[in-house]
Amino acid sequence: MLNLDFELPELDRKATKRMVEVHLEKFRLFKYLTFEEREASITASCTPRFHGPTNQTSDQTASIAMYNVDEQEKRKQFCLRTERAVKHLPPMERFLIESRYMADDSDYLTDYNVYCHKFQPPISAMTYDKIRWKAFYRLALNLNIAVTKN
């Protein structure tokens, strides 16, 4: 007989909420701000360097090019992973997260604005908090940023 008992972890609500909000803020930064590529310095430096040979060569242009490519790919993968996690949420939770936390103007939105004006028909503050906590719980587990109680 196969035993399929499985308990979901009990999460620290405040810490988990903070982690999810930080993650979604980072998502907005990566998604809506342009990536500033580094450029190689072509001006010679006239400061003397007093050290012995290290037998290491540095290729400034190559390291800058690698950073530019790797950082853009890292940001793209971060955004895709977050969007995929949100896409797997139930419709009400997905709408709440996308409206409140993932829009480009979400820094200027309040929870009140979302539950009174974005939801049609409007919902109560308590219902909004329940939906938001369920969404945060699922996102935290899916994105592996959940903070469990000790």
C-alpha positions as a Python dict, from the first residue, in 0.01 Angstrom:
ca = {
    (1, 'M'): (0, 0, 0),
    (2, 'L'): (141, 334, -104),
    (3, 'N'): (118, 615, 153),
    (4, 'L'): (73, 954, -13),
    (5, 'D'): (53, 1173, 298),
    (6, 'F'): (213, 1507, 225),
    (7, 'E'): (207, 1821, 434),
    (8, 'L'): (271, 2165, 294),
    (9, 'P'): (523, 2358, 502),
    (10, 'E'): (407, 2626, 742),
    (11, 'L'): (557, 2954, 627),
    (12, 'D'): (657, 3264, 818),
    (13, 'R'): (401, 3503, 671),
    (14, 'K'): (588, 3830, 714),
    (15, 'A'): (924, 3701, 595),
    (16, 'T'): (773, 3514, 301),
    (17, 'K'): (567, 3816, 198),
    (18, 'R'): (880, 4031, 210),
    (19, 'M'): (1079, 3779, 3),
    (20, 'V'): (808, 3761, -265),
    (21, 'E'): (774, 4140, -277),
    (22, 'V'): (1151, 4179, -312),
    (23, 'H'): (1152, 3917, -589),
    (24, 'L'): (872, 4093, -776),
    (25, 'E'): (1044, 4431, -735),
    (26, 'K'): (1359, 4282, -884),
    (27, 'F'): (1144, 4144, -1167),
    (28, 'R'): (1011, 4494, -1242),
    (29, 'L'): (1360, 4639, -1241),
    (30, 'F'): (1489, 4374, -1479),
    (31, 'K'): (1181, 4390, -1702),
    (32, 'Y'): (1124, 4762, -1739),
    (33, 'L'): (1469, 4918, -1702),
    (34, 'T'): (1712, 4896, -1989),
    (35, 'F'): (2034, 4709, -1932),
    (36, 'E'): (2332, 4942, -1940),
    (37, 'E'): (2610, 4762, -2120),
    (38, 'R'): (2965, 4809, -2000),
    (39, 'E'): (3218, 4948, -2242),
    (40, 'A'): (3592, 4903, -2258),
    (41, 'S'): (3810, 5192, -2153),
    (42, 'I'): (4028, 5308, -2438),
    (43, 'T'): (4206, 5582, -2246),
    (44, 'A'): (4549, 5489, -2120),
    (45, 'S'): (4608, 5510, -1749),
    (46, 'C'): (4913, 5705, -1636),
    (47, 'T'): (4926, 5575, -1280),
    (48, 'P'): (5237, 5367, -1207),
    (49, 'R'): (5180, 5011, -1088),
    (50, 'F'): (5435, 4883, -842),
    (51, 'H'): (5402, 4509, -836),
    (52, 'G'): (5587, 4213, -970),
    (53, 'P'): (5481, 3991, -1254),
    (54, 'T'): (5174, 3780, -1174),
    (55, 'N'): (5199, 3568, -1489),
    (56, 'Q'): (4837, 3649, -1558),
    (57, 'T'): (4707, 3831, -1855),
    (58, 'S'): (4385, 4023, -1847),
    (59, 'D'): (4160, 4076, -2142),
    (60, 'Q'): (3940, 4367, -2049),
    (61, 'T'): (3739, 4356, -2370),
    (62, 'A'): (3663, 3985, -2338),
    (63, 'S'): (3557, 4010, -1974),
    (64, 'I'): (3331, 4306, -2053),
    (65, 'A'): (3175, 4124, -2348),
    (66, 'M'): (3115, 3814, -2135),
    (67, 'Y'): (2957, 4025, -1861),
    (68, 'N'): (2726, 4201, -2108),
    (69, 'V'): (2606, 3873, -2259),
    (70, 'D'): (2583, 3677, -1932),
    (71, 'E'): (2407, 3952, -1737),
    (72, 'Q'): (2144, 4005, -2005),
    (73, 'E'): (2079, 3630, -2025),
    (74, 'K'): (2059, 3604, -1645),
    (75, 'R'): (1801, 3885, -1633),
    (76, 'K'): (1601, 3732, -1917),
    (77, 'Q'): (1592, 3391, -1746),
    (78, 'F'): (1492, 3551, -1414),
    (79, 'C'): (1198, 3729, -1582),
    (80, 'L'): (1090, 3416, -1772),
    (81, 'R'): (1102, 3204, -1456),
    (82, 'T'): (891, 3459, -1266),
    (83, 'E'): (637, 3495, -1549),
    (84, 'R'): (608, 3117, -1575),
    (85, 'A'): (544, 3085, -1200),
    (86, 'V'): (276, 3355, -1214),
    (87, 'K'): (116, 3195, -1519),
    (88, 'H'): (58, 2875, -1316),
    (89, 'L'): (-148, 3058, -1052),
    (90, 'P'): (-530, 3040, -1049),
    (91, 'P'): (-696, 3327, -1241),
    (92, 'M'): (-783, 3552, -943),
    (93, 'E'): (-436, 3518, -791),
    (94, 'R'): (-268, 3572, -1129),
    (95, 'F'): (-476, 3885, -1192),
    (96, 'L'): (-388, 4024, -849),
    (97, 'I'): (-14, 3964, -888),
    (98, 'E'): (-1, 4097, -1244),
    (99, 'S'): (-210, 4404, -1162),
    (100, 'R'): (-47, 4496, -833),
    (101, 'Y'): (313, 4377, -861),
    (102, 'M'): (412, 4312, -1223),
    (103, 'A'): (280, 4617, -1411),
    (104, 'D'): (524, 4889, -1505),
    (105, 'D'): (329, 5142, -1293),
    (106, 'S'): (282, 4913, -992),
    (107, 'D'): (509, 5128, -775),
    (108, 'Y'): (233, 5388, -783),
    (109, 'L'): (-60, 5152, -722),
    (110, 'T'): (-197, 5078, -378),
    (111, 'D'): (-373, 4765, -261),
    (112, 'Y'): (-688, 4974, -216),
    (113, 'N'): (-674, 5085, -581),
    (114, 'V'): (-642, 4724, -696),
    (115, 'Y'): (-923, 4569, -493),
    (116, 'C'): (-1164, 4860, -544),
    (117, 'H'): (-1094, 4959, -904),
    (118, 'K'): (-907, 4682, -1086),
    (119, 'F'): (-1120, 4386, -974),
    (120, 'Q'): (-1458, 4373, -1145),
    (121, 'P'): (-1674, 4345, -936),
    (122, 'P'): (-1471, 4502, -654),
    (123, 'I'): (-1373, 4276, -365),
    (124, 'S'): (-1331, 4344, 6),
    (125, 'A'): (-997, 4407, 174),
    (126, 'M'): (-1019, 4077, 363),
    (127, 'T'): (-1086, 3880, 45),
    (128, 'Y'): (-798, 4063, -123),
    (129, 'D'): (-562, 3970, 163),
    (130, 'K'): (-667, 3603, 144),
    (131, 'I'): (-615, 3588, -232),
    (132, 'R'): (-280, 3768, -203),
    (133, 'W'): (-153, 3536, 70),
    (134, 'K'): (-248, 3227, -133),
    (135, 'A'): (-70, 3373, -436),
    (136, 'F'): (239, 3460, -229),
    (137, 'Y'): (241, 3112, -75),
    (138, 'R'): (231, 2943, -415),
    (139, 'L'): (485, 3180, -567),
    (140, 'A'): (725, 3143, -274),
    (141, 'L'): (717, 2765, -302),
    (142, 'N'): (740, 2769, -682),
    (143, 'L'): (1029, 3018, -687),
    (144, 'N'): (1201, 2848, -392),
    (145, 'I'): (1208, 3164, -179),
    (146, 'A'): (973, 3050, 97),
    (147, 'V'): (1073, 3117, 459),
    (148, 'T'): (954, 2833, 683),
    (149, 'K'): (879, 2864, 1053),
    (150, 'N'): (1131, 2706, 1288),
}
